Amino acid sequence: MLEIQITATNIRYADGGVSSVNVQFQSKDSEGTINLSGYIPLSSEEYLGNEALSALTEVARTKIINRLQP
């Protein structure tokens, strides 16, 4: 299983509200043989504000898996 660590969230604002959010992450498998890092872009609808790290981690995990599967 991939261990995902959220390293940062970059929030962009436009017209007085959130326009987009980039959730940066690092990940590795339990054996330490596979490493991933990058960011997951979220829309203002997907990011409701001040989400717990556990919630952001699950969003990142879901989006990473969806990208890796054809």
Biopython code that builds the backbone (N, CA, C, O; Angstrom):
import numpy as np
from Bio.PDB.StructureBuilder import StructureBuilder

atoms = [
    (1, "MET", "N", (0.846, -1.182, 0.000)),
    (1, "MET", "CA", (0.000, 0.000, 0.000)),
    (1, "MET", "C", (0.889, 1.243, 0.000)),
    (1, "MET", "O", (1.951, 1.263, 0.622)),
    (2, "LEU", "N", (0.444, 2.257, -0.694)),
    (2, "LEU", "CA", (1.192, 3.509, -0.766)),
    (2, "LEU", "C", (0.961, 4.354, 0.484)),
    (2, "LEU", "O", (-0.178, 4.577, 0.896)),
    (3, "GLU", "N", (2.037, 4.810, 1.067)),
    (3, "GLU", "CA", (1.961, 5.755, 2.174)),
    (3, "GLU", "C", (2.050, 7.153, 1.564)),
    (3, "GLU", "O", (3.063, 7.501, 0.958)),
    (4, "ILE", "N", (1.011, 7.943, 1.720)),
    (4, "ILE", "CA", (0.970, 9.278, 1.118)),
    (4, "ILE", "C", (1.099, 10.325, 2.215)),
    (4, "ILE", "O", (0.424, 10.263, 3.243)),
    (5, "GLN", "N", (1.984, 11.289, 1.972)),
    (5, "GLN", "CA", (2.170, 12.401, 2.901)),
    (5, "GLN", "C", (1.881, 13.696, 2.158)),
    (5, "GLN", "O", (2.500, 13.977, 1.132)),
    (6, "ILE", "N", (0.951, 14.478, 2.666)),
    (6, "ILE", "CA", (0.657, 15.792, 2.098)),
    (6, "ILE", "C", (1.758, 16.737, 2.582)),
    (6, "ILE", "O", (2.001, 16.860, 3.783)),
    (7, "THR", "N", (2.420, 17.401, 1.635)),
    (7, "THR", "CA", (3.527, 18.287, 2.006)),
    (7, "THR", "C", (3.155, 19.761, 1.949)),
    (7, "THR", "O", (3.786, 20.579, 2.618)),
    (8, "ALA", "N", (2.139, 20.116, 1.160)),
    (8, "ALA", "CA", (1.726, 21.523, 1.069)),
    (8, "ALA", "C", (0.400, 21.623, 0.334)),
    (8, "ALA", "O", (0.017, 20.728, -0.420)),
    (9, "THR", "N", (-0.285, 22.720, 0.568)),
    (9, "THR", "CA", (-1.453, 23.071, -0.237)),
    (9, "THR", "C", (-1.251, 24.505, -0.712)),
    (9, "THR", "O", (-0.996, 25.407, 0.086)),
    (10, "ASN", "N", (-1.365, 24.696, -2.001)),
    (10, "ASN", "CA", (-1.229, 26.026, -2.601)),
    (10, "ASN", "C", (-2.603, 26.457, -3.091)),
    (10, "ASN", "O", (-3.181, 25.844, -3.988)),
    (11, "ILE", "N", (-3.105, 27.507, -2.495)),
    (11, "ILE", "CA", (-4.447, 27.983, -2.807)),
    (11, "ILE", "C", (-4.353, 29.231, -3.667)),
    (11, "ILE", "O", (-3.614, 30.164, -3.350)),
    (12, "ARG", "N", (-5.101, 29.240, -4.748)),
    (12, "ARG", "CA", (-5.167, 30.415, -5.624)),
    (12, "ARG", "C", (-6.553, 31.041, -5.488)),
    (12, "ARG", "O", (-7.579, 30.362, -5.482)),
    (13, "TYR", "N", (-6.530, 32.367, -5.379)),
    (13, "TYR", "CA", (-7.772, 33.110, -5.206)),
    (13, "TYR", "C", (-8.048, 33.963, -6.437)),
    (13, "TYR", "O", (-7.127, 34.443, -7.098)),
    (14, "ALA", "N", (-9.318, 34.141, -6.730)),
    (14, "ALA", "CA", (-9.754, 35.036, -7.803)),
    (14, "ALA", "C", (-11.148, 35.542, -7.454)),
    (14, "ALA", "O", (-11.996, 34.782, -6.985)),
    (15, "ASP", "N", (-11.369, 36.797, -7.679)),
    (15, "ASP", "CA", (-12.678, 37.415, -7.429)),
    (15, "ASP", "C", (-13.180, 37.163, -6.010)),
    (15, "ASP", "O", (-14.369, 36.918, -5.802)),
    (16, "GLY", "N", (-12.276, 37.223, -5.039)),
    (16, "GLY", "CA", (-12.680, 37.097, -3.644)),
    (16, "GLY", "C", (-12.926, 35.680, -3.165)),
    (16, "GLY", "O", (-13.406, 35.495, -2.047)),
    (17, "GLY", "N", (-12.615, 34.674, -3.968)),
    (17, "GLY", "CA", (-12.835, 33.292, -3.545)),
    (17, "GLY", "C", (-11.735, 32.376, -4.051)),
    (17, "GLY", "O", (-10.849, 32.795, -4.795)),
    (18, "VAL", "N", (-11.807, 31.141, -3.640)),
    (18, "VAL", "CA", (-10.830, 30.143, -4.065)),
    (18, "VAL", "C", (-11.105, 29.771, -5.517)),
    (18, "VAL", "O", (-12.230, 29.417, -5.870)),
    (19, "SER", "N", (-10.071, 29.851, -6.359)),
    (19, "SER", "CA", (-10.242, 29.446, -7.754)),
    (19, "SER", "C", (-9.684, 28.050, -8.018)),
    (19, "SER", "O", (-10.235, 27.306, -8.829)),
    (20, "SER", "N", (-8.590, 27.689, -7.335)),
    (20, "SER", "CA", (-8.039, 26.339, -7.468)),
    (20, "SER", "C", (-7.082, 26.063, -6.310)),
    (20, "SER", "O", (-6.602, 26.975, -5.638)),
    (21, "VAL", "N", (-6.828, 24.785, -6.105)),
    (21, "VAL", "CA", (-5.924, 24.354, -5.040)),
    (21, "VAL", "C", (-5.038, 23.248, -5.588)),
    (21, "VAL", "O", (-5.530, 22.315, -6.223)),
    (22, "ASN", "N", (-3.734, 23.342, -5.347)),
    (22, "ASN", "CA", (-2.803, 22.271, -5.676)),
    (22, "ASN", "C", (-2.359, 21.630, -4.368)),
    (22, "ASN", "O", (-1.797, 22.296, -3.498)),
    (23, "VAL", "N", (-2.614, 20.340, -4.240)),
    (23, "VAL", "CA", (-2.219, 19.587, -3.056)),
    (23, "VAL", "C", (-0.949, 18.820, -3.401)),
    (23, "VAL", "O", (-0.987, 17.878, -4.192)),
    (24, "GLN", "N", (0.175, 19.218, -2.813)),
    (24, "GLN", "CA", (1.446, 18.559, -3.083)),
    (24, "GLN", "C", (1.601, 17.359, -2.165)),
    (24, "GLN", "O", (1.186, 17.387, -1.007)),
    (25, "PHE", "N", (2.213, 16.290, -2.707)),
    (25, "PHE", "CA", (2.347, 15.065, -1.936)),
    (25, "PHE", "C", (3.667, 14.362, -2.230)),
    (25, "PHE", "O", (4.317, 14.617, -3.244)),
    (26, "GLN", "N", (4.041, 13.480, -1.327)),
    (26, "GLN", "CA", (5.118, 12.518, -1.519)),
    (26, "GLN", "C", (4.550, 11.170, -1.120)),
    (26, "GLN", "O", (3.717, 11.079, -0.219)),
    (27, "SER", "N", (5.007, 10.121, -1.796)),
    (27, "SER", "CA", (4.477, 8.806, -1.511)),
    (27, "SER", "C", (5.529, 7.742, -1.746)),
    (27, "SER", "O", (6.415, 7.900, -2.586)),
    (28, "LYS", "N", (5.423, 6.655, -0.995)),
    (28, "LYS", "CA", (6.281, 5.505, -1.225)),
    (28, "LYS", "C", (5.520, 4.254, -0.808)),
    (28, "LYS", "O", (4.574, 4.314, -0.022)),
    (29, "ASP", "N", (5.957, 3.111, -1.358)),
    (29, "ASP", "CA", (5.328, 1.866, -0.951)),
    (29, "ASP", "C", (5.961, 1.374, 0.345)),
    (29, "ASP", "O", (6.949, 1.940, 0.811)),
    (30, "SER", "N", (5.393, 0.325, 0.922)),
    (30, "SER", "CA", (5.852, -0.149, 2.227)),
    (30, "SER", "C", (7.275, -0.685, 2.194)),
    (30, "SER", "O", (7.945, -0.711, 3.227)),
    (31, "GLU", "N", (7.752, -1.118, 1.018)),
    (31, "GLU", "CA", (9.124, -1.615, 0.893)),
    (31, "GLU", "C", (10.118, -0.507, 0.557)),
    (31, "GLU", "O", (11.329, -0.722, 0.604)),
    (32, "GLY", "N", (9.619, 0.658, 0.223)),
    (32, "GLY", "CA", (10.481, 1.779, -0.132)),
    (32, "GLY", "C", (11.090, 1.678, -1.515)),
    (32, "GLY", "O", (12.077, 2.353, -1.810)),
    (33, "THR", "N", (10.508, 0.834, -2.375)),
    (33, "THR", "CA", (11.060, 0.651, -3.714)),
    (33, "THR", "C", (10.373, 1.512, -4.769)),
    (33, "THR", "O", (10.916, 1.715, -5.855)),
    (34, "ILE", "N", (9.194, 2.012, -4.459)),
    (34, "ILE", "CA", (8.469, 2.884, -5.380)),
    (34, "ILE", "C", (8.268, 4.232, -4.702)),
    (34, "ILE", "O", (7.759, 4.302, -3.584)),
    (35, "ASN", "N", (8.670, 5.302, -5.383)),
    (35, "ASN", "CA", (8.510, 6.660, -4.863)),
    (35, "ASN", "C", (7.711, 7.485, -5.857)),
    (35, "ASN", "O", (7.936, 7.398, -7.064)),
    (36, "LEU", "N", (6.793, 8.272, -5.362)),
    (36, "LEU", "CA", (6.007, 9.198, -6.183)),
    (36, "LEU", "C", (6.014, 10.561, -5.504)),
    (36, "LEU", "O", (6.052, 10.654, -4.277)),
    (37, "SER", "N", (5.977, 11.593, -6.292)),
    (37, "SER", "CA", (5.774, 12.928, -5.750)),
    (37, "SER", "C", (5.131, 13.774, -6.837)),
    (37, "SER", "O", (5.267, 13.485, -8.026)),
    (38, "GLY", "N", (4.447, 14.792, -6.429)),
    (38, "GLY", "CA", (3.796, 15.666, -7.387)),
    (38, "GLY", "C", (2.722, 16.481, -6.708)),
    (38, "GLY", "O", (2.768, 16.733, -5.504)),
    (39, "TYR", "N", (1.755, 16.888, -7.508)),
    (39, "TYR", "CA", (0.627, 17.621, -6.937)),
    (39, "TYR", "C", (-0.660, 17.194, -7.619)),
    (39, "TYR", "O", (-0.667, 16.755, -8.769)),
    (40, "ILE", "N", (-1.731, 17.332, -6.887)),
    (40, "ILE", "CA", (-3.065, 17.020, -7.378)),
    (40, "ILE", "C", (-3.831, 18.337, -7.449)),
    (40, "ILE", "O", (-4.024, 18.994, -6.426)),
    (41, "PRO", "N", (-4.268, 18.730, -8.646)),
    (41, "PRO", "CA", (-5.066, 19.957, -8.736)),
    (41, "PRO", "C", (-6.519, 19.687, -8.318)),
    (41, "PRO", "O", (-7.127, 18.704, -8.743)),
    (42, "LEU", "N", (-7.049, 20.558, -7.496)),
    (42, "LEU", "CA", (-8.445, 20.473, -7.075)),
    (42, "LEU", "C", (-9.166, 21.742, -7.494)),
    (42, "LEU", "O", (-8.592, 22.831, -7.472)),
    (43, "SER", "N", (-10.403, 21.598, -7.868)),
    (43, "SER", "CA", (-11.222, 22.767, -8.192)),
    (43, "SER", "C", (-11.776, 23.356, -6.894)),
    (43, "SER", "O", (-11.670, 22.750, -5.828)),
    (44, "SER", "N", (-12.357, 24.522, -7.000)),
    (44, "SER", "CA", (-12.940, 25.147, -5.807)),
    (44, "SER", "C", (-14.116, 24.323, -5.286)),
    (44, "SER", "O", (-14.435, 24.392, -4.099)),
    (45, "GLU", "N", (-14.765, 23.543, -6.154)),
    (45, "GLU", "CA", (-15.867, 22.680, -5.719)),
    (45, "GLU", "C", (-15.342, 21.464, -4.949)),
    (45, "GLU", "O", (-16.002, 20.977, -4.031)),
    (46, "GLU", "N", (-14.164, 20.979, -5.321)),
    (46, "GLU", "CA", (-13.584, 19.815, -4.645)),
    (46, "GLU", "C", (-12.949, 20.189, -3.316)),
    (46, "GLU", "O", (-12.898, 19.368, -2.400)),
    (47, "TYR", "N", (-12.470, 21.411, -3.202)),
    (47, "TYR", "CA", (-11.816, 21.873, -1.977)),
    (47, "TYR", "C", (-12.770, 22.813, -1.253)),
    (47, "TYR", "O", (-13.032, 23.925, -1.712)),
    (48, "LEU", "N", (-13.280, 22.358, -0.131)),
    (48, "LEU", "CA", (-14.260, 23.157, 0.598)),
    (48, "LEU", "C", (-13.616, 24.099, 1.603)),
    (48, "LEU", "O", (-14.276, 24.998, 2.124)),
    (49, "GLY", "N", (-12.336, 23.902, 1.879)),
    (49, "GLY", "CA", (-11.619, 24.776, 2.797)),
    (49, "GLY", "C", (-11.314, 24.100, 4.116)),
    (49, "GLY", "O", (-12.186, 23.493, 4.738)),
    (50, "ASN", "N", (-10.050, 24.214, 4.538)),
    (50, "ASN", "CA", (-9.588, 23.690, 5.826)),
    (50, "ASN", "C", (-9.882, 22.204, 6.041)),
    (50, "ASN", "O", (-10.220, 21.789, 7.149)),
    (51, "GLU", "N", (-9.752, 21.406, 4.975)),
    (51, "GLU", "CA", (-9.944, 19.976, 5.116)),
    (51, "GLU", "C", (-8.857, 19.376, 6.007)),
    (51, "GLU", "O", (-7.722, 19.853, 6.027)),
    (52, "ALA", "N", (-9.212, 18.353, 6.725)),
    (52, "ALA", "CA", (-8.233, 17.624, 7.527)),
    (52, "ALA", "C", (-7.248, 16.933, 6.594)),
    (52, "ALA", "O", (-7.589, 16.590, 5.462)),
    (53, "LEU", "N", (-6.029, 16.730, 7.074)),
    (53, "LEU", "CA", (-5.029, 16.045, 6.261)),
    (53, "LEU", "C", (-5.494, 14.663, 5.840)),
    (53, "LEU", "O", (-5.177, 14.217, 4.738)),
    (54, "SER", "N", (-6.239, 13.979, 6.695)),
    (54, "SER", "CA", (-6.728, 12.647, 6.338)),
    (54, "SER", "C", (-7.676, 12.715, 5.144)),
    (54, "SER", "O", (-7.654, 11.828, 4.291)),
    (55, "ALA", "N", (-8.502, 13.749, 5.070)),
    (55, "ALA", "CA", (-9.413, 13.910, 3.936)),
    (55, "ALA", "C", (-8.639, 14.231, 2.665)),
    (55, "ALA", "O", (-8.931, 13.669, 1.609)),
    (56, "LEU", "N", (-7.651, 15.132, 2.750)),
    (56, "LEU", "CA", (-6.831, 15.459, 1.582)),
    (56, "LEU", "C", (-6.018, 14.255, 1.120)),
    (56, "LEU", "O", (-5.817, 14.060, -0.079)),
    (57, "THR", "N", (-5.553, 13.452, 2.065)),
    (57, "THR", "CA", (-4.789, 12.255, 1.720)),
    (57, "THR", "C", (-5.650, 11.277, 0.923)),
    (57, "THR", "O", (-5.185, 10.695, -0.056)),
    (58, "GLU", "N", (-6.892, 11.096, 1.337)),
    (58, "GLU", "CA", (-7.783, 10.178, 0.611)),
    (58, "GLU", "C", (-8.132, 10.709, -0.777)),
    (58, "GLU", "O", (-8.241, 9.931, -1.725)),
    (59, "VAL", "N", (-8.307, 12.013, -0.905)),
    (59, "VAL", "CA", (-8.555, 12.609, -2.218)),
    (59, "VAL", "C", (-7.342, 12.384, -3.113)),
    (59, "VAL", "O", (-7.480, 11.991, -4.272)),
    (60, "ALA", "N", (-6.158, 12.635, -2.571)),
    (60, "ALA", "CA", (-4.920, 12.433, -3.338)),
    (60, "ALA", "C", (-4.783, 10.968, -3.734)),
    (60, "ALA", "O", (-4.467, 10.676, -4.888)),
    (61, "ARG", "N", (-5.011, 10.043, -2.811)),
    (61, "ARG", "CA", (-4.901, 8.613, -3.095)),
    (61, "ARG", "C", (-5.846, 8.209, -4.236)),
    (61, "ARG", "O", (-5.445, 7.499, -5.159)),
    (62, "THR", "N", (-7.076, 8.659, -4.165)),
    (62, "THR", "CA", (-8.061, 8.330, -5.198)),
    (62, "THR", "C", (-7.640, 8.869, -6.553)),
    (62, "THR", "O", (-7.719, 8.159, -7.556)),
    (63, "LYS", "N", (-7.194, 10.117, -6.593)),
    (63, "LYS", "CA", (-6.798, 10.721, -7.863)),
    (63, "LYS", "C", (-5.530, 10.081, -8.421)),
    (63, "LYS", "O", (-5.410, 9.925, -9.636)),
    (64, "ILE", "N", (-4.580, 9.707, -7.562)),
    (64, "ILE", "CA", (-3.362, 9.033, -8.023)),
    (64, "ILE", "C", (-3.721, 7.685, -8.645)),
    (64, "ILE", "O", (-3.248, 7.357, -9.733)),
    (65, "ILE", "N", (-4.547, 6.912, -7.965)),
    (65, "ILE", "CA", (-4.946, 5.598, -8.472)),
    (65, "ILE", "C", (-5.678, 5.743, -9.796)),
    (65, "ILE", "O", (-5.440, 4.966, -10.721)),
    (66, "ASN", "N", (-6.560, 6.721, -9.900)),
    (66, "ASN", "CA", (-7.310, 6.928, -11.149)),
    (66, "ASN", "C", (-6.372, 7.284, -12.310)),
    (66, "ASN", "O", (-6.613, 6.880, -13.448)),
    (67, "ARG", "N", (-5.311, 8.034, -12.027)),
    (67, "ARG", "CA", (-4.347, 8.391, -13.074)),
    (67, "ARG", "C", (-3.516, 7.199, -13.504)),
    (67, "ARG", "O", (-3.164, 7.086, -14.678)),
    (68, "LEU", "N", (-3.196, 6.310, -12.579)),
    (68, "LEU", "CA", (-2.332, 5.170, -12.875)),
    (68, "LEU", "C", (-3.070, 4.037, -13.597)),
    (68, "LEU", "O", (-2.459, 3.261, -14.332)),
    (69, "GLN", "N", (-4.373, 3.950, -13.386)),
    (69, "GLN", "CA", (-5.157, 2.909, -14.040)),
    (69, "GLN", "C", (-5.620, 3.405, -15.406)),
    (69, "GLN", "O", (-6.057, 4.548, -15.540)),
    (70, "PRO", "N", (-5.521, 2.542, -16.422)),
    (70, "PRO", "CA", (-5.966, 2.979, -17.763)),
    (70, "PRO", "C", (-7.467, 3.171, -17.850)),
    (70, "PRO", "O", (-7.983, 3.534, -18.907)),
]
sb = StructureBuilder()
sb.init_structure("model")
sb.init_model(0)
sb.init_chain("A")
sb.init_seg("    ")
for serial, (resi, resn, name, xyz) in enumerate(atoms, 1):
    if name == "N":
        sb.init_residue(resn, " ", resi, " ")
    sb.init_atom(name, np.array(xyz, "f"), 0.0, 1.0, " ", f" {name:<3s}", serial, name[0])
structure = sb.get_structure()
